[in-house]
Amino acid sequence: MRRFLLFLLLFSFWVLPAQEQANCACCTDAYRAFDFWVGTWEVRLVDGTPAGINRIVRAQGGCVLQEHWESAQQGSSGTSLNFYNPATRQWEQLWVDNSGNILKLKGGLQGDQMVLASDPYEGPEGQLRVNRITWTIQEGGIVRQLWEVLHEDEVVQVLFDGYYHPVPKG
């Protein structure tokens, strides 16, 4: 009887968690590559000026990261859905804000950075441009987000350069 109980105990510690993992559609490393961005953040510009508050949560059984942005500028907000697309083996982001701006990005990890870029679009003078946003883990759990506009792989404008500081839980 003791052996049976010991077997049952060991079974519950090793086999059942493995079954839960097998039943999880989005539990692979590819789906977890952007988890460093999950959390509640106080966002500041390079000079320390508050830019806003951002909350990134896992949703849909861990298959989606949903962003909830509130700008320090009153009335400006937005949200994004971020997900790993197994068909293309890329991360994708769909951003929409309360001004009707939409941004679609795709990409993935490059070293220790998440780099997502838009498809080329026509700029103000007819040149093709690309939006590229890079998230980089910094010392102390801070995440840097750099949004650049490129023309022929050259940076022509920086639209945002901010640092995400974790808000302590509690």
N, C-alpha and C positions, 0 to 999 in steps of 0.2 A: 504494500500500500504506500509506503514511504517513497519507493522508487517511482511509482506512478505520479504522486504529488510533485516530486522533484522534476519529473519529465514535463508535467503540465506547467509548472512554474517556468522552466526553461523555454518551453514552447511559446508561452505568452510573451516573454521578453525578446525573443529573436524572430520568431516566425510571424507573429501578428504585426509588428511594425513593418516588416518587409512586405506583407500583404497590403498594408495601407499605402506604402510607397508605390507598389505596383499598380494600385488603383488610382493613383494621383496622375492626372493627365499632364500636368505642367510642373513636375518636380525634378526635371533633369537640370544639369548645370546650365544649359543654354537658356532655360527659362529663369534662372536665378542670377544671370550675369549683371542685371541692373538693380539688384536688391540693395546695393550700397546707397541708392537714392531714396529708399523707403524711410519715412519718418516725418517729423514735424520740424520745420526749419525757419529760422529768422534769416532772411536774405539781405545782405548788405552789398553795396557797390564797393569798388576797389578802395575808395577814399573813406569807407566806413559808413556812408550815408545809408539809412534804412531804405531798402527797396520794396520789402513786403514780407509776407508770411506765406509759406508753401507747405502743403501737407500732401505727402505721397503715401498711398495705401495700396496693399494688395487687394484685389477684388476677383470675383468670378473663380473662386477656388484656387487663387494664386496664379491664374493665367494672364491677368492684366494688372498693370500698375496704373492707378488713377491719380492724377495730379489735381489739386485744388489750390489755385493761386489767388491771393488777395494782395493787390499792390498797395504800397504805402501811399500812393496817389489815390485819393478818395474816389470810389466808384469804379475802379478798374479791376476786373477779375477775369479768370479764365480757367479752363480745365483741359486736361489731355488724357488720352488713353494710350498706353504704351504696352506693346506686346511683342513676344517673339513669334515670328511667322515660320513654322517648320517647313513650309513649301519652298520658301526663298532662303531659309536659314539666315534671316536678318531680323533685327529689331525694327519696329515701326512705331511712329508716333503720329497721332492726329490731335492737333491743338485747335481749340476754338475759344475765342474770348467774347466778352459782352459787347464788343464793338463790331462783331461780325468778322473779325480777322480769322483766317484759317491757315494752318501750316501743316503740311504733311512731310514727314521725314522718314528715312530708313538708313540702316547701317548696322553697326555692331561694335564689339570690343576691339580695340586696337591697343595692345599692351594692357595697361591699367586704366585706359580711358574708354568711355562710351562715346562713339562718334556717329552722329546721325546727320544726314544731309538731304536736302530737297532735290527734286528733279530740276534741271535747268529751266529758267524762266527768263522772259525778256525784261531787261532793266530799263531805266528811264531814257536811255539814249540808244536803245535797240540792241545792246550787248547782252549776251547770255550770262546770267548770274545764277549762283547757287547759295542757298542758306545752309550753313554748317554749324551745328551746335555740338560742343564737346563738354562732357562732364568728367572731371578729374578728381580723384580722391586726394585730399591734402592731409597734412599732419593734424592730429587732434580730432579726426572724424569730420572735418570740414570738407565740403564738396564745392569745387569751382565749376561754374557754368559759363562758358564763353560762346557767344553767338556771333558768328562772322558771316559777312557776305563776300563771296568769291567771284572773280572774273578770271577765267583761264588759270585756275588754281592759285591765283594771287588774291590776298585779302585786300578788298577795296573799302570795307567799312566794318567796324565793330558795333553791333547793335546792342549788345549787353555783355557785361563782364561783372559777374557777381559771385559772392561767396555764401554758401549755405552753411549756417551755423546751427548745430543741433539744438533744439529746445528741450531742456531737461523734462523728463516725464514727472508728472506729479501735480 
